[in-house]
Amino acid sequence: MNPSPTRRTPGDLPAETTSFVGRRRELGQVADVLTRARLVTLTGPGGVGKTRTAVRAARESRETYADGVRLVELSALHDPALLANAVAAALDLPEQAARPAIEVIADHLEGRELLLLLDTCEHLVDACAVLCDELLRSAPRLKIVATSRQPLDVPGEHVLAIGPLRMPEPADGAGRECDALTLFADRASAAVQGFTVSEDNRADVLALCRRLDGIPLAIELAVSRLRVLSLDEMLARLDDRFRLLTGGRRTSVPRHQTLRTAIGWSHDLSTAAERLLWARLSVFAGELSLQAAEVVCADDEVLPVEDVLTSLIGLVEKSVVVRVETPEGTRYRMLDTIREYGLEQLATLGGEERTRRRHLEYFLDAARAFDQEWTGDAQIPLLRALVRDQANVRIALEHCVATPRLHCDGLEMATALWGYWHATGLLTEGRYWLRRTLDGCRDESPQRVRALWLISWYMDLQGERGKNEALLKEAEQIAARIGDQVGATWAFSFQAHRRYFLGQVEGCADDFDEVRARMTALGDDTGLLMLGFYAGFMLILTGDHDKGIAWCDDSLARGAVHPGEQWARSWALWVKSVGLWLKGEHEASVECAREGIRSKAALRDLMGLAHFLEGLAWHAAQLRRFERVAVLQGAADALWRRAAKEARFGLPVLHELHTRAADPARKVLGADGYHHSFEEGAALPLDAVLDLALDDESAPSPDVPPQRSGPTDGLTPRERQVAALVGDGRTNREIAAKLVVSKRTIDSHVEHILTKLGFTSRSQIAALHAASSADSAVPRSEV
């Protein structure tokens, strides 16, 4: 049985699915320039290999940067207003902050030593230039590598032109030192079993590579034809196409025309069904599933649904479409240059509007299904599917905003995705689309009511309280006029929510009782599920712990009908854990927290995780585990800075609990010791944070420090455990399997161990472990 593919998160460098050929000179140039410049832009025409060169350069240099390398893929992003949001996502910064995303990014990067790779900037060149300029000014240790068909024109930018692969001089007929020939040979041997470049065919291969100007994408497209054509036939057909496009003036063809010729040649050699599918697939952004291709691209006349898979396989075999294996199954994507060609063909065929409409309908249906099933058993798979389709969701919403008759479809889609915006931390983007579609669709409808109270709620969560009363009043007024009882009830509930956060607590409990009665009468199960935890939270913070916990238990009981539901469950568990703690039932509170953390981990909900880390720090302080207090509070602080304008919702009771844990930790550890552990927690990657949170360190710490000290005293308990396993000769992957964490978490632990101990190799850790083990065998009385 094959292992399931690893889930790649935004910002990770993609794995290389084919070997990297050549570019040693260019890679050396990038590395050299980065030692003296902070912005390097790789320029060149489409298909020349800018992205692969940049990614390889980043991979080879990532050990140079203490905080690593992050990739921002921009090809599927078309709205410059969302550029900063895309960068924030690549940096694992949820968009829940009330501040502009660029400020959150700048704060996060300040002091960090990191390489940021911005890929495919040309269609957002002005926005990319502004973003690079602001980030480089605010983060002095940040460096950026960009790829673009044109320079960004930013002060300090160093431009490196990426040209075609190196070809031999005409005098060197053999071409033995030729990257283009090496690429052709490598790809051809993979495409056609037994194919090799020999003395007999070397001249023809070189001639073909010269015809294609050494452009990597053109060569890869040509190689795919070896399955059906000989080299002689390929050269003849390619020459025919050049004459068709250029009138025989071969010497005047620029490189971009050469690439266009190679793509057009693949187009000519495709079947009619494949050409039609290619054109229709070009409306997609990023990845797509087979089901999406069938629904959007098939018709009853020219391309029946049963022919879509066959045609898709043909396009994969011709290297027009790339197959991508994901944990959710096989998906497909097009390279940007090929997609652009397909869009031109679609415009020529005259079916662009119909195809875009079907694309919108498919993702609008997906949004409706998500809305209907969000609090059901399929919650996590639905969420993951939407995360993978994020680029297509944006394309669909952009199409609605740009097309007046589709404004109301866009509003329905934006509101149906409310759970997605919240659970993924994309509140800022959610508000953006809700506002834009709300402005376009003026109809008084349940969708408009919903959009108004959703924006108001998101404003509450982002600390913009007191600015949303007009939105809720408008929602209530429209709901009354159109008889939308569900919308009116939600708007009323968030009026109580807003008043509580403004300190107007009188009557809030009665309001929530009324909301529950109205939702029960309406059969609004989702509303009742949510009401349990946010009404419970308000009651707990006003001192009515038992009633607040009872509200949470009601929410948990309702959610138990669907074991796959994690979002509402995790929030109800957090609220209940706070209530139990304030009641003095500390062990029960911690058990609630650990249960909730597992749900937050499945959702990757960083703001929710920060809340739970705070609670675990309270517990660690009670156990006098003050180093753990500082590490947990540091990890929580990093998440707060990413996720919200105000830590702990800006609520005094939560701030007081934080201080009660922090003050004794500072006293025992000292200011420097606390700060060191705090910063260690703040620097942990997410997987390590989850690992830390789920560590069961329930035994109280001794009141006095141990009498003996050693070189590993500066390590955390988990780092000492990892060091011991390294000393036993285990690999990082084996350690990760034993501790049931990700390999990336163990990589991070090993790096921290090496840094703290001043070591440069794993063998030094092993030697120290052996010495420590021998020393621990000596009875204390003999020391």
N, C-alpha and C positions, 0 to 999 in steps of 0.2 A: 504493500500500500504506500503510495507516495505521500510525503508530508504535505500538509496544506501550506499554501504560500504564506509568507510573512506579510502582515498588514503594514504597508508603508504609510507613515503619517506625513501630513503636509510639512515641507521643509527638509525632509530627509533627502539625501542624494540618491537617485535611482540606481538600482543595480545595473551593471552592464550586461546586456543579454547577448551581445556579440563582441568579439575581440576588438580592442582599440588598435588602430594601425597608424603608424607614423606620427607626425606632428611633434617630434622631439625638439626641433628648433623653436616652434611656437610655444610649447610648454615651458621651455627654458626662458623665453622672453617674458612670459607672464610671471613666472617666479621671480625673475630679475626685477621687473618693473614694480612688483608688489613690495620689494624691499625699499623703494624710494618714492612710491606714489600710492595714494589711498583709493583712487578710482581708476580702474582699467576697463575700457570698453573694447570688446572684440567686435569688429565690424566686417561685413562681407555680404554677398548675395545669399538668398535662400538656398539651402541645400549644400552649402559649402562646408558645413561641419562646425559652426560656431558653438552650438550647444554642447556637443560631445567634447570639444576641446576645452570649453570652460569647466564642464563637470569633471573631466579628468584632471585639469589643473587644480581644481578645488579639492578633489580627493587626494591628490599627491601632497598637498600642502596643509591638510587639516590638522596635522600634529603640531603645526606652527602656532595655531590659534588656541589659546587656553579654553575658550568658550565655543570652539568648534566652527562648523560651516553650516549655513542654512541656504536652501534653494527656494526661490520664489518663481514659480512658473506662470508667466503672464499671457501665454498665447490664447487662452480661453477667456481672458478678462477683456471686456470691451468698454466698460464705463470707467473713465479715469477717477471718478468720485470714489470708487471702491479699491483703488490701488493700495492705499494705506491699510485697508482691511485685509487685503491679500497678504501683505507683508506681515501683519500682526498674526495671521493664521499660521504662516510658515515659521514664525518664532514661537508658536504655541501660546499666543497671548489672546485670550478670549476677548471679544468685542463688547464687553459689558460696561465699560467705563463711560462716564458722562463726558469726559474730556475727548477731544478729537483723537483719533487713532494714532496720528503722527506724534502727538505728545506722549502717549503711552509707550510707543515704540522707542522714542528718544530717551525716555526715562529708563526703560529696560536696558538699552544698549550702553547708556552712560557708564563708563568704567569697565565694560566688557571688551575682551579681545576676541573679535569674531570676524569671520569672512562671510559676507552676504553676496549671494549670486542671484542677480536679476536677469532672468532669461526671457528673451523676445520682447524688447522694449519699443520697437520701432512704431507700433501703432498707438503707443502711449508716451511718446518721447518727451513731450512737454511736462507731463505729470511726473514721469520718472526723473527728469532733470531736477525739478523742484524738490522731490523727495530725497534724492541723493544729496543735494546741496544742504538741506536741513539736517539730515542724519549725520553727515560728515562733520558739520559744524558742532553738533551737540554731543557726538560720541567720538572722542579723540583717538580711541584704539580700534575703531571700526575701519574695515577695508571692504571695498565693493568691487566685484567683477560683474560687468553687464555685457549682454550680447544684444546687438541691434544692427539693423541694416544701415543705420546712420549714427554718427556720434551724438551724445547727449548734450554736448556744448556746455559743460559744467566747469567752473574754474578748478584747475588742478587735474582735469581728466587727462589720461594718457590713452591714446587710441592705438590699437594694434589691428592691422588689417589681416584677416584670415583668408588666404587665397586657396585655390585648388590644391590637391595633393601634388607632391613633387613628381615631375615627369623627367625622363632622361633627356639629355641633350640629343639633338638629331644625329650627332656623330656617334653616339653610343647606341648602336642598333640593338644590342642585347638587352639594355635597360635593366641590368642586374640590381642596381641600387635605385629602386623606383617604388615609392609608396603606393602609387595608383595601381601598379601591377600587383603588389602584395595584397592590396585590398581586394582586387578582382579575384585573385587566386584563393584567398581565404573564403570569400563568400561563395565562389563557384564550387569549391570542394564541399561546402555545406549544402548547396542547392542540388547538386548533381553527383550522385555517388560515383566515385572513381575518377572524377575530373581532376586533372593536374595541369599546371602550366609546364609545358615541355619545350624542347628545342624546336619541335615541329610546329607548335602553335603560338610560341612566344611573340612572333612578329605580328600575328593577327590580334592577339590580346593587346599589345602595345598600340596598334593602330586604332583599335576600338577605344582604348583609354584616351588616346589623343583626340579622337573624334568628340569625346565627351569632356574634353578640357580638364580631365582629372578631377571633376566635381564628384564628391563621394556619393551624394544621393543619386546622381545620374548613373554612376557605375553600378550601384546596388539595384536600381531599376532594370538596368540592362542585364545583369546577371540572372535575374528571375526568368529571362526569356530563354536561357540555355536549356531549360527543360523541354522546349519544343523546337528550337532553332539551332543550327550549327553556327560557329563563329562567322563563316563566310556569309551565310544568310543574314545574320544580324548586321554585319557591315553593309551589305547591299541595301537592306531595308532602311537602315539609318541614313545612308547617303540619299536615298529617295526622299526621305522626309525633310532633310536639310534643303534639298533643291526645291521642294514644295514651299517651304516657309521662307526661303531667302532668295529665290530666283537664281540659285546656283552660286551666289556670291559667298562662298564658304568662309573666305578670309575676313569678311566683315561682320561675322556673327559674334556679338559680345557674349560674355559668359552667361548672363542671365537668359539670353536667347537659347544658348546650348541646353541649359537645364529645362527650359520650357519645351524644347524639342524632345528631350529625353522623356519628359512626362507625357507630352502629346503622343509620342511613339507608343508608350505603354497604353495610352488611351485608345489608339488605333488598333492595337493588338488585342484589346479586350472585346468580349462579346457585346452585343447590343444590350443585353440585360445587365451585364457588368458595368457598362458605361452609364446606364441610367441609374443604377444603384450608387455608383460613385458620385454622381451629381447630387442625388438626393441625400446621401450620407453627409454631404458637406455642410448641411445646416446644423449638424451637431457640433458641440464644442467639447473638447476633452474626450472622455471615454463614453462608450455606449454598449448596451447589451444587445444580444441577438433579438430578443423580444422587441426592444425599441426599434431596431432596424426594420423588423417585419411590420410593425404597426404603422410606422411613419412612412416607410418607403414603398410598400407593396400597393398594388392596385389590381383591379379585376381585369384589366385590358392588356397592358404591356408587361407588367412585372407581378405575376401572381405570388401570393405569399409563400407558396411551396417552392418558388424559385429563388427566394431571397438567400437562403443558406448556401445553395450551390453557387450563386453569384458572389456571395461574400467570401467563400472559400477561394474562388478564383482570384479575387482582389488580394487576398492574403498571399496567395502563391505568387502573385505578380509584384509583391512588396508595396502595393498601393495602400493597403490597410495593414496595420500592425496588430497582432494578437497579444493580449495582455492577460496573464493569469493572476487572479485576485482571490482572496479568501471567500468572496461571494460568487466565484465562478469565472468563466471565461468572458472577457470583454474585448472591445476593439477600439482602435483610435486611428486617426490619420495624422501624418505630419502636416505642419502648417502650409508648406508650399503646395502639397498635393491637394489639401483642402481648398486653398485659394483657386487652384485650377478647376476643381469641381464646382465651386460657386459660379465661376465664369460660364461653365458648361450649362449649369442649371438655369442661369439667366437667359442663355441662348435658347434653351429648350422651352422656356416660357412657363415652367411649373414652379417657380420659386415661391410665390405666395401660397399656393396650395400646400407645398411641402412644409413651409414654415407654420402654416395653420395647423397641420397635423402634428408637427413637433410640439406646438403649444398645447394642443388637445391632449397629447400623450402625457406631458408633464403636469398639466392641470388635473388630469385624472389621477395621476400619482399623488398629487398634493391632496386631492379630495380623499383618496384612500388612506393616506397618512393621517389626515384629520379624523377620519372615522375610527381608525384602529389605534390611534396614538396611545391610549391608556389600556390597550389590550395586550395579549400575550406576545404579539409580533413586534413589540415596541423597539427592541434593540435592532433586529434585522431591518425594520423600516427606516430607522435612523441611519444605520450604516449605508443603506442603499441611497438615501438622499444625500448623504455626505459625498458619496462617490459621484453623484449626479449634480453636484453643486454648480458646475460650470454650465450645464444645460438648463438648470433652473434659472440662472441669471440671464441666459440668452432668451429664454421664454418670457421672462419679466421685461427685459429690454424691448422685445418685440411688441408686447402689450403697451408699454409706455409710448413707443414710437408710432403706434397705430391707433388713432382716436376711437375707432369702433370696437377696439379690444380693451379699452381702459378698464371696463368693469370686470372682464375676465381676469385682468391683472390684479384687481383688488380682491377678487375671490381667491386667487392663488396665494397672494401675500398673506391674507388672513388665515387660510387653511394651514399654512406652514407655521402657525404661532408656536407650536410645541418644538419644532425644529429650531426656530430662532432662539428660544429659551434654552433648550437642552445643550445646544452646541456653543452657547455663549455669544451668538451673533445678534445680540440685541440691537447694536448700532445699525447693522445692515438691515435687520428686520424693520426698524423704524424708518430707515431710508426708503425701502420699497413700499411700506404702508403709506408713508407721506406722499410719495410720487403717484401711486395709483389712486390714493384718496383725492388728490388734486385733480386727476383726470376724470374720475367717475363721480359725477355729482348726484347720481340717483340716490334717493332715500330708500335704503335697503337694509336688511339684516347684516350684510357684509360691511356697510358703512358704519353701522352701530358697533359692530365687532372691532373694526379697525380703530375707532376712536377710543374704546376702552382698553384695547391692547396697547396703543401708544401711551396712554395714561399710566398703565401698569408698568410698562418698561421704564418710563420716566421715574416712577417711584423707586424701582430697583436700581436705577442709575443715579440716585441721589438728587433728582430734579423735582423734589416735592414742592408743592405750593404753586407750580407753574402749569398744572394740568387740570384745574377745576373746570375751565371752560370746555375742555374736551369731553369730560364726563357729563356736563350739563347738556351739551349738544347731543350726546349719545342717548341720554334719557328722553330728551324732547322728541328726537326722531323715532325712537322705539315706541313712545306713546302714540305718535301720529300714525304709525304703520301697524300697530298692534303686535309688536315684537316683544312678547313677554320674557323670552329667554334673554334677549339682549338687555332689556330693561333691568332684569334681576342682576346680571353680571355688572352692569354699570353702577347699580345701587351698592353692590358688595364692594366695589373698588372705591366708592365714595367713603365707606366706612374705613377701608384700608388706608386711604389717603389721610383721613382725619386723624387716625391713630398716630401715624408717623409725624403729624404736625403737632402732636401732644394733646389733641382734643379727644380724650378717651371716654368722656361722659357719653353713655348711651351706645357705645360700640358693641358691647356684648348683646344688647337687645337687638341691634341691627343685624348681627350675625345670626341670631336665632330666627329672625324674620327671613333672612336670605335662605337659611336651610329649609324653612317651611315652604317657601316659594319654589325652590329647586326640587324639593321632594314632590310637590304637586305637579311640576312640569316634567318629572322623570328625567332630570338632567344629571345623569350619573357622573359625568366628567366634572361638572361643577361641584357636586357634593364631595368628590374625591379630593379636589383642590381646596375646597372650603375648610375641610378638616384640618389641614396643616397650617393654612395662613390665619384662620380664625383662632386655632389653638395657640399659635405663636403670640398673638395679641393678648389673649387671656393669660398666658403664662407670665408675660412681661408686666402685666398689671397685678400680679400676685396671686391669681386664681389658678394655682398649679394643677390641682386635681381636675378642674373642669377643662383646662387646656389639654392635659394629657388624655382625658376622655375624648375630646375632639380628635386628637391624633389617632387614638385607638379606633375610632369610627372610620377614619380615612384608611387605616391599615386593613381593617376588616373588609371594607369595600374593595380595596385593591387586591386582597387575597384571592378573589374570584379569578383573577388573571395573574398567575405566578410570574409571567414574563414582564409584567409592568414594573419598572424600576424607578422612574422619574419621581412620581408623586410619593411612592413608598420611601425613597431616600430622604425626601424633604420631611415627611411625617416622622421618620426615625430621628432626624436631627432635632426637630422641634421637641419631640418626646424626650430625647436625651438631655436637652437643656432643662426641661421641666423636672425630670428626675434628679438632676444635679442640684437644682435650686431647692428641691425637697430634702436633700441630704441622702438620697439613694444613689450613692456614687458608683458602686459596682454595676448596678443595673443600667445606669447612664452610659458607662463605658461599653457594656455589651450592646446596647442600642447603637452606639457610635460605630463599633466595629462592623456591625451588620449593615449599617447605612453606607459605610465606606466602600464595601464591596459593590453596592449598587452604583455609587458615584464612579467607581473605577470602570464599570461597564459603559457608563455614559460619557466618561472623560469630562465630567462637570467640575471645573476647577474652583469656581466660587463656592460650590457646595462642599468640596473637599477642604477648602480653607476653614470653613466653619467647623468641620469635624476635627481638624488638626488642633484648633484652639481648645476644644473640649478635652482632647487627649493630653494636652499640655496641663490643663487644670489637674487631671488625674496624676500625671507624672510629678507635679509639685507636691501633691498630697503624699506620694510615695517617697519624696525627697530624691527623686531622680532628676537632679537639676540640669545635668548636661542634656538629658532628653528634653526637658522643658525648653531649653534654649534652641535646640535643633528643630523641634516641632514649631516653635513660634517663628523661627527664621523661615522655615518652609512655608508656613501660613502667610507670613508677611510678603514673601515673593508672589504668592498667588493673589493676595489682596491687591498688590500694586499692579498686577496684570488685569485683574477682573473687576475692580470696582473703584469708584471715586472715593468712597469712605470704607475703611476696614470695619468689619463687624456691624455693617449697616448703620454705622454712626450712632449706635444705641448705647447709652451710659451703662446699663447693667452688663452688657457684654464687654465693654471696655474695663469695667471694674474687675470682672472675673479674669481678664487677661492680666491686669496689673497684679492681682493677688498671686498669680503664678510666677510672673516675671520678677517681682521684687525680691523674694527669697532666693531665687536662682542667681540673681546678680550678687546678692550678699554672700552666698556660699562660694560661687565660682570666681567672684571678683569681676570688675567691669570688663577687663580684657578677656577673661575666660568665657564670660557670657557672650561677649561680642564675637569671639572666635567661633563658638558653637552655633550662634545665631547665623553668622555668615555661611557656615558650612551647610546648615539647613536650607538657606536661601539659594545656594548654588546647586542643590540636588535636582537631577532630571525627574520628570513626573513618575516614571516607573520606580525610581528609588524612593520618592516620597510615599508612594503607595506601600512599598515594602516596609518603610519605616513605620507607617501608620498601623500596619497590621502585625507588627512585631508584638508579641505578648510579653511585656516586661512588667509583670504584676507584683514581683517581689519588692518589698521596700528596700531602699538603699541604706547601708549603715550610716549612722550619724557622723562617723569620723572617717577620714580618708584612709585607705589601706596603708600599712606601714611600709610595704615594699614598693618600689617604683622600677620601671623598666622602659626600654625604648618604644614599646607599643602603647604607653599610657596616653599618648595624644590621639589614639585612634578611638572611634566610636565602637560600641560592642559589636555591631554588624561588621565593621571593617576588620576587627580582630578575628571574627569568625571567618571572613573571606580570606584573610591572610593565612589562617591555619590551613584552609583548604588548598590555597596556592602552595603552601609548604608541603602538603601531601602529594603534590604533583598533578593536581587536577587542572584541566583547562577551564577557561571562563565559561564555556558552554556547559561543561559538566557541573560546575559550581551552580550555575543558573538553574539547571535541572534539579539539583539536590535541594536548593533553597526555594524552589518554585517561584522564581522571578525571571525577568527577561535577561538575556545576555547583555543587553545595553546597560542594565542596572549594574551588573557585575563589572563590566568595562569601566563604568564610572567609579565604582568602589576601588578597583585596582589602581586607577589613575590617582585617586585621592591618597591611597596608601603610599604609593611611590613618592608623591609630592611631600607628604608629611614626614616621611622617614628620610627624605633626601636621597632616595635610591633611583637607579636608572634601569633596573632589570628585575624580572620575576625571580631570577636565581638568588638575588640578594634577599628577597622576602623569604624564600625557602630556607636560606642559611640562617636567617634570624629566627625563624620558626623552630628549626632544629635545635638551635642554641637555647631558646626559651624553653623548649620541651625538656631538654636535658637539665636545665636549671630548676625547673619546677619539680623534678624528681628528687631533688635534694631536700631532706627534711628541714623545716624552718629553723630548728634549734642548731643546725650545723652552719647556717648562713652567718 
